[in-house]
């Protein structure tokens, strides 16, 4: 009875609000029947007394989800709490809005219509057109981690970085001078070409002058052939990857859209940063072929 009464009280504002499609005369009139969209309903089971779940913050929560027939399909209780940043589309729309005006320590039962969940198709254990019921507890609210403008570059970058590094470590030092034919890069030269290539491409993105570009190319033709030890090569790779990560993670949206000329091809800084990943991947493939020819299995494919 208490739950039913609470539900009646809490849902009342949703239906009591007056809606009119009429707008000021400066907006062209629209005629026709107003169609009501899905409504998010909830029952506050416990009022918290901590920080408010403000928009754009990172929430730490516990949750348990049920279907309308009572089937429990997921729960974080007894596991690590779930974290997400509100407004970044990391969760379904209904869950993203479920914590509005809650305070840390609060608990809520949320009824999410299928339009704000997994829609007409469903997903995994969620049947099509399924209303979802969540019991949620708000554990913490804090500032969200930075959402860098170049964050979309990091997925492929992290993959090729891990694979290049692990393969460079797997190749025995005595094989670093191996090359498939005269005039073709050796293992060492391939890895150094990746490292120096990253630095060179970031120079282009930073707006290096023609003289600086010419000098850097001449320098790289020499240093790629230096007889460095395996540890020295690994250090060069590590430094170059760190330089690229910093560039990607600190890039501003305005700087990424800046136009640049890539040896006669017009592009943007974002386009050139994407080419950094492409170039690494190209020479990673070369190093993988070298490894296979020498009976070395790439660590991630074992």
C-alpha contacts under 8 A as a table, 3 or more apart, distances in Angstrom:
res1	aa1	res2	aa2	distance
1	X	4	X	5.06
1	X	5	X	6.09
2	X	5	X	5.08
2	X	6	X	6.02
3	X	6	X	5.03
3	X	7	X	6.03
3	X	43	X	7.82
4	X	7	X	5.05
4	X	8	X	6.26
5	X	8	X	5.09
5	X	9	X	6.30
6	X	9	X	5.14
6	X	10	X	6.04
6	X	43	X	6.77
6	X	44	X	7.98
7	X	10	X	5.17
7	X	11	X	5.87
7	X	42	X	7.43
7	X	43	X	5.73
8	X	11	X	5.38
8	X	12	X	6.08
9	X	12	X	5.36
9	X	13	X	7.90
10	X	13	X	6.69
10	X	42	X	7.38
10	X	43	X	6.66
11	X	14	X	5.46
11	X	15	X	6.97
11	X	41	X	6.66
11	X	42	X	7.55
12	X	15	X	5.49
12	X	16	X	5.89
13	X	16	X	4.91
13	X	17	X	6.10
14	X	17	X	5.99
14	X	39	X	7.99
21	X	30	X	7.94
21	X	34	X	7.67
22	X	29	X	7.52
23	X	26	X	7.96
23	X	27	X	6.30
23	X	29	X	7.50
24	X	27	X	5.85
25	X	28	X	6.93
25	X	29	X	7.83
38	X	113	X	6.45
38	X	115	X	6.64
38	X	116	X	7.50
39	X	112	X	7.93
39	X	113	X	7.20
40	X	94	X	6.93
40	X	98	X	7.79
40	X	110	X	7.47
40	X	111	X	6.29
40	X	112	X	5.68
40	X	113	X	6.92
41	X	110	X	6.01
41	X	111	X	5.24
41	X	112	X	7.00
42	X	98	X	7.90
42	X	108	X	6.72
42	X	109	X	5.44
42	X	110	X	4.25
42	X	111	X	5.83
43	X	108	X	5.64
43	X	109	X	5.11
43	X	110	X	6.53
44	X	47	X	6.63
44	X	106	X	7.73
44	X	107	X	6.23
44	X	108	X	4.44
44	X	109	X	6.45
45	X	106	X	7.55
45	X	107	X	5.32
45	X	108	X	5.12
45	X	109	X	6.89
46	X	105	X	7.78
46	X	106	X	5.08
46	X	107	X	4.87
46	X	108	X	6.80
47	X	102	X	7.53
47	X	103	X	7.08
47	X	105	X	7.13
47	X	106	X	4.68
47	X	107	X	6.71
48	X	102	X	6.97
48	X	103	X	4.72
48	X	104	X	5.25
48	X	105	X	4.20
48	X	106	X	3.75
48	X	107	X	7.36
49	X	103	X	5.80
49	X	104	X	6.20
49	X	105	X	6.28
49	X	106	X	7.37
50	X	103	X	5.19
50	X	104	X	4.36
50	X	105	X	6.31
51	X	103	X	5.29
51	X	104	X	5.36
51	X	140	X	7.58
51	X	141	X	6.43
52	X	101	X	6.22
52	X	102	X	5.82
52	X	103	X	4.33
52	X	104	X	6.50
52	X	141	X	7.26
53	X	57	X	7.10
53	X	59	X	7.26
53	X	99	X	6.35
53	X	100	X	6.24
53	X	101	X	5.93
53	X	102	X	5.56
53	X	103	X	5.90
53	X	104	X	7.36
53	X	141	X	6.14
54	X	57	X	5.94
54	X	100	X	7.34
54	X	101	X	7.23
54	X	141	X	7.97
55	X	86	X	6.05
55	X	87	X	6.96
55	X	100	X	7.94
56	X	85	X	6.29
56	X	86	X	4.88
56	X	87	X	5.67
56	X	88	X	7.76
56	X	143	X	7.85
56	X	144	X	6.86
57	X	85	X	5.70
57	X	86	X	5.77
57	X	141	X	6.47
57	X	142	X	5.78
57	X	143	X	5.07
57	X	144	X	5.00
58	X	83	X	6.80
58	X	84	X	5.60
58	X	85	X	4.19
58	X	86	X	6.23
58	X	141	X	5.76
58	X	142	X	5.38
58	X	143	X	5.85
58	X	144	X	4.70
58	X	145	X	7.75
59	X	83	X	5.55
59	X	84	X	5.62
59	X	85	X	6.17
59	X	86	X	7.13
59	X	138	X	7.23
59	X	139	X	7.55
59	X	140	X	5.84
59	X	141	X	4.81
59	X	142	X	6.80
60	X	81	X	6.28
60	X	82	X	5.67
60	X	83	X	4.51
60	X	84	X	6.94
60	X	138	X	6.38
60	X	139	X	5.36
60	X	140	X	4.96
60	X	141	X	6.44
61	X	81	X	5.61
61	X	82	X	5.30
61	X	83	X	6.36
61	X	136	X	6.82
61	X	137	X	5.52
61	X	138	X	4.74
61	X	139	X	5.19
61	X	140	X	7.06
62	X	75	X	7.68
62	X	76	X	5.52
62	X	77	X	5.97
62	X	81	X	5.34
62	X	82	X	6.14
62	X	136	X	5.73
62	X	137	X	5.20
62	X	138	X	6.83
62	X	139	X	7.28
63	X	75	X	5.58
63	X	76	X	5.55
63	X	77	X	6.58
63	X	82	X	7.99
63	X	134	X	6.44
63	X	135	X	5.52
63	X	136	X	4.38
63	X	137	X	6.39
64	X	72	X	7.44
64	X	74	X	5.89
64	X	75	X	4.10
64	X	76	X	6.47
64	X	77	X	7.03
64	X	134	X	5.52
64	X	135	X	5.32
64	X	136	X	6.69
65	X	72	X	5.76
65	X	73	X	5.84
65	X	74	X	5.31
65	X	75	X	6.13
65	X	132	X	6.76
65	X	133	X	5.63
65	X	134	X	4.44
65	X	135	X	6.61
66	X	69	X	7.83
66	X	70	X	5.76
66	X	71	X	5.30
66	X	72	X	4.22
66	X	73	X	5.74
66	X	74	X	7.41
66	X	132	X	6.02
66	X	133	X	5.14
66	X	134	X	6.38
67	X	70	X	5.45
67	X	71	X	5.20
67	X	72	X	6.47
67	X	73	X	7.24
67	X	126	X	7.90
67	X	130	X	6.94
67	X	131	X	6.46
67	X	132	X	5.24
67	X	133	X	6.17
68	X	71	X	7.31
68	X	130	X	7.65
68	X	131	X	6.37
68	X	132	X	6.71
68	X	133	X	6.97
72	X	75	X	7.85
73	X	125	X	6.82
73	X	126	X	7.72
76	X	79	X	5.27
76	X	80	X	6.63
76	X	81	X	6.07
76	X	82	X	6.80
77	X	80	X	7.67
77	X	81	X	7.38
84	X	90	X	6.53
84	X	91	X	7.58
85	X	88	X	5.96
85	X	90	X	7.05
85	X	144	X	6.22
86	X	89	X	7.43
86	X	90	X	7.79
86	X	96	X	5.81
86	X	97	X	7.94
87	X	90	X	7.76
87	X	96	X	6.63
89	X	92	X	6.91
89	X	93	X	7.16
89	X	96	X	7.43
91	X	95	X	6.29
91	X	96	X	6.04
92	X	95	X	5.47
92	X	96	X	6.24
92	X	116	X	6.68
92	X	117	X	5.47
92	X	118	X	7.36
93	X	96	X	4.97
93	X	97	X	6.38
93	X	116	X	5.25
93	X	117	X	6.47
94	X	97	X	5.27
94	X	98	X	5.97
94	X	112	X	5.60
94	X	113	X	7.74
94	X	116	X	4.87
94	X	117	X	6.04
95	X	98	X	4.88
95	X	99	X	7.63
95	X	112	X	7.64
95	X	117	X	7.91
96	X	99	X	7.24
97	X	100	X	5.83
98	X	110	X	6.51
99	X	102	X	5.36
99	X	138	X	7.69
102	X	106	X	6.34
102	X	138	X	7.50
103	X	106	X	5.60
103	X	138	X	6.98
104	X	138	X	5.05
104	X	139	X	5.44
104	X	140	X	5.68
104	X	141	X	6.99
105	X	137	X	6.81
105	X	138	X	5.67
105	X	139	X	5.85
105	X	140	X	7.98
106	X	137	X	5.81
106	X	138	X	5.69
106	X	139	X	7.93
107	X	135	X	7.19
107	X	136	X	5.63
107	X	137	X	4.40
107	X	138	X	6.57
108	X	135	X	5.71
108	X	136	X	5.34
108	X	137	X	6.54
109	X	133	X	7.00
109	X	134	X	5.59
109	X	135	X	4.41
109	X	136	X	6.32
110	X	133	X	5.64
110	X	134	X	5.14
110	X	135	X	6.38
110	X	136	X	7.60
111	X	131	X	7.07
111	X	132	X	6.01
111	X	133	X	4.70
111	X	134	X	6.68
112	X	116	X	6.26
112	X	117	X	6.53
112	X	131	X	5.65
112	X	132	X	5.07
112	X	133	X	6.16
112	X	134	X	7.92
113	X	116	X	5.59
113	X	117	X	6.44
113	X	130	X	7.16
113	X	131	X	4.57
113	X	132	X	6.55
114	X	117	X	4.75
114	X	118	X	5.92
114	X	119	X	5.00
114	X	120	X	7.20
114	X	129	X	5.05
114	X	130	X	5.02
114	X	131	X	4.75
114	X	132	X	7.07
115	X	118	X	6.89
115	X	119	X	4.88
115	X	120	X	7.54
115	X	129	X	7.52
116	X	119	X	6.89
117	X	130	X	7.74
117	X	131	X	7.38
117	X	132	X	7.17
118	X	121	X	6.73
118	X	122	X	4.82
118	X	123	X	6.32
118	X	126	X	7.53
118	X	128	X	7.41
118	X	129	X	7.27
118	X	130	X	7.38
119	X	122	X	5.83
119	X	128	X	6.62
119	X	129	X	5.53
119	X	130	X	7.46
120	X	128	X	4.89
120	X	129	X	4.65
120	X	130	X	7.97
121	X	127	X	7.25
121	X	128	X	4.54
121	X	129	X	6.78
122	X	125	X	7.94
122	X	126	X	5.16
122	X	127	X	4.84
122	X	128	X	4.03
122	X	129	X	6.40
122	X	130	X	7.02
123	X	126	X	5.06
123	X	127	X	6.68
123	X	128	X	7.52
124	X	127	X	7.62
126	X	130	X	6.61
127	X	130	X	5.77
138	X	141	X	7.87
147	X	151	X	6.90
148	X	151	X	5.16
148	X	248	X	7.74
148	X	249	X	5.45
148	X	250	X	6.32
148	X	251	X	6.65
148	X	252	X	7.11
149	X	152	X	7.62
149	X	248	X	7.94
149	X	249	X	7.40
149	X	250	X	7.77
149	X	251	X	5.99
149	X	252	X	5.58
149	X	253	X	5.20
149	X	256	X	7.75
150	X	153	X	5.70
150	X	154	X	7.43
150	X	248	X	5.01
150	X	249	X	5.88
150	X	250	X	7.55
150	X	251	X	5.89
150	X	252	X	7.54
150	X	253	X	7.72
150	X	256	X	7.67
150	X	270	X	7.56
151	X	154	X	5.43
151	X	155	X	7.97
151	X	248	X	6.77
151	X	249	X	6.27
152	X	155	X	6.62
153	X	156	X	6.28
153	X	157	X	6.25
153	X	248	X	7.00
153	X	273	X	7.62
153	X	274	X	6.66
153	X	277	X	7.98
154	X	157	X	4.84
154	X	158	X	5.76
154	X	245	X	7.73
154	X	248	X	7.35
155	X	158	X	5.44
155	X	159	X	6.49
156	X	159	X	5.16
156	X	160	X	6.29
156	X	277	X	6.78
157	X	160	X	5.42
157	X	161	X	5.91
157	X	277	X	5.71
158	X	161	X	5.06
158	X	162	X	6.09
159	X	162	X	5.33
159	X	163	X	6.27
160	X	163	X	5.05
160	X	164	X	5.91
160	X	277	X	7.41
160	X	280	X	6.83
160	X	281	X	6.22
160	X	284	X	7.51
161	X	164	X	5.34
161	X	165	X	6.08
161	X	241	X	6.89
162	X	165	X	5.30
162	X	166	X	6.03
163	X	166	X	5.20
163	X	167	X	6.00
163	X	284	X	7.77
163	X	300	X	7.25
164	X	167	X	5.26
164	X	168	X	6.03
164	X	191	X	7.97
164	X	284	X	6.08
165	X	168	X	5.16
165	X	169	X	6.26
165	X	234	X	7.31
165	X	237	X	7.40
165	X	238	X	7.90
166	X	169	X	5.15
166	X	170	X	6.19
166	X	298	X	7.82
166	X	299	X	6.56
167	X	170	X	4.91
167	X	171	X	6.31
167	X	287	X	7.98
167	X	288	X	7.81
167	X	298	X	5.88
167	X	299	X	6.61
168	X	171	X	5.54
168	X	191	X	7.32
168	X	234	X	7.05
169	X	172	X	7.53
169	X	234	X	7.57
170	X	296	X	7.62
170	X	298	X	7.48
170	X	299	X	7.21
171	X	175	X	6.56
171	X	176	X	7.14
171	X	291	X	7.35
171	X	296	X	7.08
172	X	175	X	5.44
172	X	176	X	6.96
173	X	176	X	5.31
173	X	229	X	7.46
173	X	230	X	5.68
174	X	177	X	6.96
175	X	178	X	5.18
175	X	187	X	7.24
176	X	186	X	6.76
176	X	187	X	4.93
176	X	188	X	4.93
176	X	230	X	7.25
177	X	186	X	5.46
177	X	187	X	6.08
177	X	188	X	6.05
178	X	186	X	5.22
178	X	187	X	6.02
179	X	182	X	7.13
179	X	184	X	6.32
179	X	185	X	6.08
179	X	186	X	4.16
179	X	187	X	6.56
179	X	290	X	7.82
180	X	184	X	6.83
180	X	186	X	7.51
180	X	290	X	7.39
181	X	184	X	5.66
185	X	188	X	7.76
185	X	189	X	5.36
185	X	190	X	5.93
186	X	189	X	5.04
186	X	190	X	6.13
187	X	190	X	5.22
187	X	191	X	6.40
187	X	287	X	6.62
187	X	290	X	7.30
188	X	191	X	5.35
188	X	192	X	6.16
188	X	228	X	7.85
188	X	230	X	7.90
188	X	233	X	7.23
189	X	192	X	5.02
189	X	193	X	5.81
189	X	224	X	5.45
189	X	225	X	6.26
190	X	193	X	5.00
190	X	194	X	6.36
190	X	283	X	6.63
190	X	286	X	7.75
190	X	287	X	6.85
191	X	194	X	5.19
191	X	195	X	6.43
191	X	233	X	7.13
191	X	237	X	7.26
191	X	283	X	7.96
191	X	287	X	7.89
192	X	195	X	4.97
192	X	196	X	5.95
192	X	224	X	5.63
192	X	233	X	6.58
192	X	236	X	7.17
192	X	237	X	7.19
193	X	196	X	5.26
193	X	197	X	5.57
193	X	224	X	6.22
194	X	197	X	5.06
194	X	198	X	6.26
194	X	237	X	7.47
194	X	279	X	7.55
194	X	280	X	5.83
194	X	283	X	6.85
195	X	198	X	5.43
195	X	199	X	6.74
195	X	236	X	6.11
195	X	237	X	4.97
195	X	239	X	7.95
195	X	240	X	5.29
195	X	241	X	7.46
196	X	199	X	5.16
196	X	200	X	6.15
196	X	220	X	6.81
196	X	224	X	7.84
196	X	240	X	7.25
197	X	200	X	5.03
197	X	201	X	6.06
197	X	276	X	7.97
197	X	279	X	7.91
198	X	201	X	5.30
198	X	202	X	6.22
198	X	240	X	6.17
198	X	241	X	7.58
198	X	244	X	6.94
198	X	276	X	6.20
198	X	280	X	7.91
199	X	202	X	5.25
199	X	203	X	6.28
199	X	240	X	6.26
199	X	243	X	7.50
199	X	244	X	7.79
200	X	203	X	5.03
200	X	204	X	6.51
200	X	213	X	7.90
200	X	216	X	7.16
200	X	217	X	7.98
201	X	204	X	5.08
201	X	205	X	6.38
201	X	272	X	7.29
201	X	273	X	7.80
201	X	276	X	6.66
202	X	205	X	4.94
202	X	206	X	6.20
202	X	244	X	7.35
202	X	247	X	7.88
202	X	273	X	7.58
203	X	206	X	5.06
203	X	207	X	6.56
203	X	208	X	5.59
203	X	213	X	7.91
204	X	207	X	5.26
204	X	208	X	5.31
204	X	213	X	7.57
204	X	262	X	7.74
205	X	208	X	7.48
205	X	260	X	7.34
205	X	269	X	5.46
205	X	272	X	6.72
205	X	273	X	7.63
207	X	260	X	7.65
208	X	212	X	5.94
208	X	213	X	6.36
209	X	212	X	5.13
209	X	213	X	6.20
210	X	213	X	5.07
210	X	214	X	6.12
211	X	214	X	5.12
211	X	215	X	6.15
212	X	215	X	5.17
212	X	216	X	6.08
213	X	216	X	5.14
213	X	217	X	6.20
214	X	217	X	5.30
214	X	218	X	6.36
215	X	218	X	5.24
215	X	219	X	6.18
216	X	219	X	5.02
216	X	220	X	6.10
217	X	220	X	5.15
217	X	221	X	6.32
218	X	221	X	5.36
218	X	222	X	6.86
219	X	222	X	5.40
219	X	223	X	6.27
220	X	223	X	5.07
220	X	224	X	5.82
221	X	224	X	5.86
221	X	225	X	7.25
222	X	225	X	5.69
222	X	226	X	7.00
223	X	226	X	5.11
228	X	232	X	5.80
228	X	233	X	6.29
229	X	232	X	5.12
229	X	233	X	6.28
230	X	233	X	5.12
230	X	234	X	6.22
231	X	234	X	5.08
231	X	235	X	6.21
232	X	235	X	5.06
232	X	236	X	6.31
233	X	236	X	5.06
233	X	237	X	6.30
234	X	237	X	5.09
234	X	238	X	6.10
235	X	238	X	5.01
235	X	239	X	6.09
236	X	239	X	5.23
236	X	240	X	6.18
237	X	240	X	5.16
237	X	241	X	6.11
238	X	241	X	5.25
238	X	242	X	6.15
239	X	242	X	5.15
239	X	243	X	6.22
240	X	243	X	5.04
240	X	244	X	6.33
241	X	244	X	5.12
241	X	245	X	6.12
242	X	245	X	5.08
242	X	246	X	6.21
243	X	246	X	5.31
243	X	247	X	6.31
244	X	247	X	5.04
244	X	248	X	6.14
245	X	248	X	5.18
245	X	249	X	5.99
246	X	249	X	5.26
246	X	250	X	5.94
247	X	250	X	5.54
247	X	251	X	5.93
248	X	251	X	5.49
248	X	273	X	7.61
251	X	255	X	6.62
251	X	256	X	6.67
252	X	255	X	5.35
252	X	256	X	6.34
253	X	256	X	5.26
253	X	257	X	6.60
254	X	257	X	5.48
254	X	258	X	6.74
255	X	258	X	5.27
255	X	269	X	6.96
256	X	268	X	6.58
256	X	269	X	4.79
256	X	270	X	4.73
257	X	268	X	5.54
257	X	269	X	6.13
257	X	270	X	6.40
258	X	268	X	5.36
258	X	269	X	5.80
259	X	266	X	7.10
259	X	267	X	5.82
259	X	268	X	4.39
259	X	269	X	6.61
260	X	266	X	6.04
260	X	267	X	5.54
260	X	268	X	5.35
260	X	269	X	6.60
261	X	264	X	5.79
261	X	265	X	5.63
261	X	266	X	4.71
261	X	267	X	6.18
261	X	268	X	7.93
262	X	265	X	4.92
262	X	266	X	6.07
262	X	267	X	6.73
262	X	272	X	7.78
267	X	271	X	5.86
267	X	272	X	7.01
268	X	271	X	4.99
268	X	272	X	6.31
269	X	272	X	5.07
269	X	273	X	6.12
270	X	273	X	5.04
270	X	274	X	6.25
271	X	274	X	5.09
271	X	275	X	6.39
272	X	275	X	4.87
272	X	276	X	6.46
273	X	276	X	5.08
273	X	277	X	7.05
274	X	277	X	5.47
274	X	278	X	6.52
275	X	278	X	4.74
275	X	279	X	5.92
276	X	279	X	5.25
276	X	280	X	6.29
277	X	280	X	5.17
277	X	281	X	6.16
278	X	281	X	5.09
278	X	282	X	6.15
279	X	282	X	5.08
279	X	283	X	6.52
280	X	283	X	5.50
280	X	284	X	5.99
281	X	284	X	4.89
281	X	285	X	6.24
282	X	285	X	5.36
282	X	286	X	6.71
283	X	286	X	4.77
283	X	287	X	6.21
284	X	287	X	5.05
284	X	288	X	6.15
285	X	288	X	5.03
285	X	289	X	6.31
286	X	289	X	5.22
286	X	290	X	6.39
287	X	290	X	5.00
287	X	291	X	6.13
288	X	291	X	4.98
288	X	292	X	6.24
288	X	298	X	6.91
289	X	292	X	5.20
289	X	293	X	6.25
290	X	293	X	5.16
290	X	294	X	6.44
291	X	294	X	5.14
291	X	295	X	6.25
291	X	296	X	4.76
291	X	297	X	6.69
291	X	298	X	7.29
292	X	295	X	5.02
292	X	296	X	5.41
292	X	297	X	6.36
293	X	296	X	7.53
297	X	301	X	7.09
297	X	302	X	6.68
298	X	301	X	5.65
298	X	302	X	6.82
299	X	302	X	5.61
